[in-house]
Amino acid sequence: MDFYDGTSVNTLQVVYTKELANFDSITKIHPGSAIEVKGTLVESNGKQEYELKPESINLIGDCPTDYPIQPKRHTVEFLRSQAYLRPRTKLFQAVFKIRSIAAAGIHEYFQNNNYTYVHTPIMTNSDCEGSNQMFKVTTFDLADVPKTEDGSVDYTQDLFGKEAYITGSGQLHGETYAMAFKKIYTFGPTFRTEDSNTKTHANEFWMIEPEMAFTHLEGLMDAEEDMLKYVIKYTLEKGAAEIEFLNQFVSKGLKEKLEKVANSNFVRITHHEAIDLLLGSGEKWEFTPDYESDIAKEHEKWITEHFGAPVFIYNWPKDIKAWYMKLNDDGKTVAAVDLEVPGSGELMGGSEREVDMDKLEELIKIHGVDRSQVEWYVNLRKFGGCYHSGYGMGFERLIMYLTGVENIRDVIPFPRTPGNLNY
Amino acid sequence: MDFYDGTSVNTLQVVYTKELANFDSITKIHPGSAIEVKGTLVESNGKQEYELKPESINLIGDCPTDYPIQPKRHTVEFLRSQAYLRPRTKLFQAVFKIRSIAAAGIHEYFQNNNYTYVHTPIMTNSDCEGSNQMFKVTTFDLADVPKTEDGSVDYTQDLFGKEAYITGSGQLHGETYAMAFKKIYTFGPTFRTEDSNTKTHANEFWMIEPEMAFTHLEGLMDAEEDMLKYVIKYTLEKGAAEIEFLNQFVSKGLKEKLEKVANSNFVRITHHEAIDLLLGSGEKWEFTPDYESDIAKEHEKWITEHFGAPVFIYNWPKDIKAWYMKLNDDGKTVAAVDLEVPGSGELMGGSEREVDMDKLEELIKIHGVDRSQVEWYVNLRKFGGCYHSGYGMGFERLIMYLTGVENIRDVIPFPRTPGNLNY
């Protein structure tokens, strides 16, 4: 019978014979049951290198025939409806093992390279990234929210005495620690209220947000490239069996793709150069490439295929990027950089941060950021500030890239999407 | 001048002379400024082994004299009010470096021992740990919550279409993954609405919750002891300079305490034996030790001092413990275990989980748990269930223990406590 213990996507054949006292009852064990086997590993004549010759097989937990996961092909859609059982299937054994391995690789990389791990707060009252995208948090009974005389919410009666959200990013808080520890990283959950049902959006996801003092845009790209290559190599090594499985059954060519990227030199071009290339490509575009605009998915795809390698696109038009990014000397672009990877599009986004107090104050005004809420952030520039840069990587994006799985719902143990808060 | 770069709590003396062209301006650099120094490490005649002989010193970011952190002794209370700047002080350099190191040690331990890291969900609709202790999460405008005709909240209009909370524990979700991967651990933020201002309570804190299939109570204690010793040794090694500093300035004897624990054998006694000891101790207790009740702080203290080692207290009266804990054969106690450590009290709590369907159904009724919300949890016992155990460790508790810092507000970068949601 097929036996697994959760330590590898590979199962072990337990070849039992009538010599076992409880042979008859063993033959009646249902798929999905928990068993305890004692025996000896012996060389196998079958497809696997080893098989287990059991001395005893004991049933620990039976599994009735209405068990939803039967030894046949189930669709991922069906398995999503069984989120608490699906990690017992080979596909999700592989995916969630890779998720664990990649997380370990990320920590190892940053720790080895002298980054300090910081737990930036989850609950926050700073809505500078747009409170319309943030979940509200409260201890109020929603059926009976206390109001002041003028009919507005009486937050003084809430636990924190003010409006509270769960965070969409730890970056601003991370910067305060980069000013103390030089290099820091976060690795924690983030939340967006986006009411969008696509393959790549979830309302809860994990982010890694490193921030480095004394680092300009070039150093930022170096840091991103170094990290990504390390994590890919780490995953290929520690998750070899899982990558092999995914390569065979989920995404042909996955292993080769990852090995190639881990050993490539990432391309670095400006946004302007990217638009030049797109306009000169002779392709018919659904969205016309434009020097003042973001690039579309079709553009990302073409560029990474054109170079056959990950591509950093930097110096973006300032109006389409965030308020805290460093304005370049041209007055038109900011020192922002996106990393586009073949087959997946944008994997990381980062920038050098604006440290010029006057420019920052102006950007805060232009973008309509509430100055009182970012007083402490502005002060980082006042008190011993220095040039610094940081980036963000969506952890689920990385896992999709590493596993070849195309729907974000299939790389999160219990995904949260609009209308879906089961378990 | 005193110089640090965030990689160690130890600062470096930069001994500059008039030979430097900008000598005059260097003498005027304010405390807290960001500088860039190029030079050579040379042996020092001072207290430190090395000092830096600079070739150049450049001011990157000036720091005006209204900088709140001046080179003098500040109280921790004052520094709490400067949470975004306090990591630049020696105390918080040490504390938050240890926090990063301990987190890395935890990941390394579990990964090396074949545990799979699982990101259990933060947002959940499962309130089986008591929704009165959980923060509510919503996309509603709190000033104008949609109501149904009967005046109750119309959750169908919220993003998830139902009530949502942020989690107080990942354990139940973690168990589903332990049934797939055998050994798993979580490491993520958790939330409680507790309106309590003590040194040990925060509304947001990080927890580690390992869960192990095929593990009874003895194995659970083995696993806890092994993990804690590993993390202490790891921290002593990787955070040697920080522990030295904390030992000298925060908690005399800290280093010896940690070394002793890392090399001790943890004591294991039942709750009944603990009460016997307390009653027979001849001490005058504020709270009389009782076979049916929890033990008080004064009891924890006496027990750990009595043994001079960490003490596992197991088999607790069932009525004071959680509903999912395994009922022992005596019908009176559950297979729960708390770990008490000298100088800090309870550091971990765990139990074997109830896997007998009938007993579990009864416990759910007795404790008034909403059966419909834990259907999937109960089903873990139905579909190939097995005996299993798990524990929880509050990460901040551990950091307080490792650093000797006594207030939880001083081991969290931006602490959240009642009335305090700054930054």
Chai-1 contact restraints between the chains, C-beta under 6 A:
chainA,res_idxA,chainB,res_idxB,connection_type,confidence,min_distance_angstrom,max_distance_angstrom,comment,restraint_id
A,D5,B,K182,contact,1.0,0.0,6.0,A-B,restraint_1
A,G6,B,A180,contact,1.0,0.0,6.0,A-B,restraint_2
A,G6,B,F181,contact,1.0,0.0,6.0,A-B,restraint_3
A,G6,B,K182,contact,1.0,0.0,6.0,A-B,restraint_4
A,T7,B,N114,contact,1.0,0.0,6.0,A-B,restraint_5
A,G32,B,F383,contact,1.0,0.0,6.0,A-B,restraint_6
A,G32,B,G384,contact,1.0,0.0,6.0,A-B,restraint_7
A,S33,B,G384,contact,1.0,0.0,6.0,A-B,restraint_8
A,A34,B,G384,contact,1.0,0.0,6.0,A-B,restraint_9
A,A34,B,C386,contact,1.0,0.0,6.0,A-B,restraint_10
A,I60,B,C386,contact,1.0,0.0,6.0,A-B,restraint_11
A,G61,B,G384,contact,1.0,0.0,6.0,A-B,restraint_12
A,G61,B,G385,contact,1.0,0.0,6.0,A-B,restraint_13
A,G61,B,C386,contact,1.0,0.0,6.0,A-B,restraint_14
A,C63,B,F383,contact,1.0,0.0,6.0,A-B,restraint_15
A,C63,B,G384,contact,1.0,0.0,6.0,A-B,restraint_16
A,Y67,B,F383,contact,1.0,0.0,6.0,A-B,restraint_17
A,Y84,B,T176,contact,1.0,0.0,6.0,A-B,restraint_18
A,Y84,B,W376,contact,1.0,0.0,6.0,A-B,restraint_19
A,P87,B,Y177,contact,1.0,0.0,6.0,A-B,restraint_20
A,P87,B,A180,contact,1.0,0.0,6.0,A-B,restraint_21
A,R88,B,A180,contact,1.0,0.0,6.0,A-B,restraint_22
A,S100,B,T116,contact,1.0,0.0,6.0,A-B,restraint_23
A,S100,B,Y117,contact,1.0,0.0,6.0,A-B,restraint_24
A,A103,B,Y117,contact,1.0,0.0,6.0,A-B,restraint_25
A,A104,B,H107,contact,1.0,0.0,6.0,A-B,restraint_26
A,A104,B,Q111,contact,1.0,0.0,6.0,A-B,restraint_27
A,H107,B,A104,contact,1.0,0.0,6.0,A-B,restraint_28
A,H107,B,H107,contact,1.0,0.0,6.0,A-B,restraint_29
A,Q111,B,A104,contact,1.0,0.0,6.0,A-B,restraint_30
A,N114,B,T7,contact,1.0,0.0,6.0,A-B,restraint_31
A,T116,B,S100,contact,1.0,0.0,6.0,A-B,restraint_32
A,Y117,B,S100,contact,1.0,0.0,6.0,A-B,restraint_33
A,Y117,B,A103,contact,1.0,0.0,6.0,A-B,restraint_34
A,V118,B,P413,contact,1.0,0.0,6.0,A-B,restraint_35
A,H119,B,W206,contact,1.0,0.0,6.0,A-B,restraint_36
A,P121,B,F414,contact,1.0,0.0,6.0,A-B,restraint_37
A,I122,B,P189,contact,1.0,0.0,6.0,A-B,restraint_38
A,I122,B,E204,contact,1.0,0.0,6.0,A-B,restraint_39
A,M123,B,E204,contact,1.0,0.0,6.0,A-B,restraint_40
A,M123,B,R416,contact,1.0,0.0,6.0,A-B,restraint_41
A,N125,B,L421,contact,1.0,0.0,6.0,A-B,restraint_42
A,F135,B,V137,contact,1.0,0.0,6.0,A-B,restraint_43
A,K136,B,T138,contact,1.0,0.0,6.0,A-B,restraint_44
A,V137,B,F135,contact,1.0,0.0,6.0,A-B,restraint_45
A,V137,B,V137,contact,1.0,0.0,6.0,A-B,restraint_46
A,T138,B,K136,contact,1.0,0.0,6.0,A-B,restraint_47
A,T139,B,T193,contact,1.0,0.0,6.0,A-B,restraint_48
A,L142,B,V145,contact,1.0,0.0,6.0,A-B,restraint_49
A,L142,B,V153,contact,1.0,0.0,6.0,A-B,restraint_50
A,A143,B,S152,contact,1.0,0.0,6.0,A-B,restraint_51
A,A143,B,V153,contact,1.0,0.0,6.0,A-B,restraint_52
A,V145,B,L142,contact,1.0,0.0,6.0,A-B,restraint_53
A,S152,B,A143,contact,1.0,0.0,6.0,A-B,restraint_54
A,V153,B,L142,contact,1.0,0.0,6.0,A-B,restraint_55
A,V153,B,A143,contact,1.0,0.0,6.0,A-B,restraint_56
A,L159,B,T193,contact,1.0,0.0,6.0,A-B,restraint_57
A,L159,B,P418,contact,1.0,0.0,6.0,A-B,restraint_58
A,F160,B,L421,contact,1.0,0.0,6.0,A-B,restraint_59
A,G161,B,G419,contact,1.0,0.0,6.0,A-B,restraint_60
A,K162,B,L421,contact,1.0,0.0,6.0,A-B,restraint_61
A,A164,B,L421,contact,1.0,0.0,6.0,A-B,restraint_62
A,T176,B,Y84,contact,1.0,0.0,6.0,A-B,restraint_63
A,Y177,B,P87,contact,1.0,0.0,6.0,A-B,restraint_64
A,A180,B,G6,contact,1.0,0.0,6.0,A-B,restraint_65
A,A180,B,P87,contact,1.0,0.0,6.0,A-B,restraint_66
A,A180,B,R88,contact,1.0,0.0,6.0,A-B,restraint_67
A,F181,B,G6,contact,1.0,0.0,6.0,A-B,restraint_68
A,K182,B,D5,contact,1.0,0.0,6.0,A-B,restraint_69
A,K182,B,G6,contact,1.0,0.0,6.0,A-B,restraint_70
A,P189,B,I122,contact,1.0,0.0,6.0,A-B,restraint_71
A,T193,B,T139,contact,1.0,0.0,6.0,A-B,restraint_72
A,T193,B,L159,contact,1.0,0.0,6.0,A-B,restraint_73
A,E204,B,I122,contact,1.0,0.0,6.0,A-B,restraint_74
A,E204,B,M123,contact,1.0,0.0,6.0,A-B,restraint_75
A,W376,B,Y84,contact,1.0,0.0,6.0,A-B,restraint_76
A,F383,B,G32,contact,1.0,0.0,6.0,A-B,restraint_77
A,F383,B,C63,contact,1.0,0.0,6.0,A-B,restraint_78
A,F383,B,Y67,contact,1.0,0.0,6.0,A-B,restraint_79
A,G384,B,G32,contact,1.0,0.0,6.0,A-B,restraint_80
A,G384,B,S33,contact,1.0,0.0,6.0,A-B,restraint_81
A,G384,B,A34,contact,1.0,0.0,6.0,A-B,restraint_82
A,G384,B,G61,contact,1.0,0.0,6.0,A-B,restraint_83
A,G384,B,C63,contact,1.0,0.0,6.0,A-B,restraint_84
A,G385,B,G61,contact,1.0,0.0,6.0,A-B,restraint_85
A,C386,B,A34,contact,1.0,0.0,6.0,A-B,restraint_86
A,C386,B,I60,contact,1.0,0.0,6.0,A-B,restraint_87
A,C386,B,G61,contact,1.0,0.0,6.0,A-B,restraint_88
A,P413,B,V118,contact,1.0,0.0,6.0,A-B,restraint_89
A,F414,B,P121,contact,1.0,0.0,6.0,A-B,restraint_90
A,R416,B,M123,contact,1.0,0.0,6.0,A-B,restraint_91
A,P418,B,L159,contact,1.0,0.0,6.0,A-B,restraint_92
A,G419,B,G161,contact,1.0,0.0,6.0,A-B,restraint_93
A,L421,B,N125,contact,1.0,0.0,6.0,A-B,restraint_94
A,L421,B,F160,contact,1.0,0.0,6.0,A-B,restraint_95
A,L421,B,K162,contact,1.0,0.0,6.0,A-B,restraint_96
A,L421,B,A164,contact,1.0,0.0,6.0,A-B,restraint_97
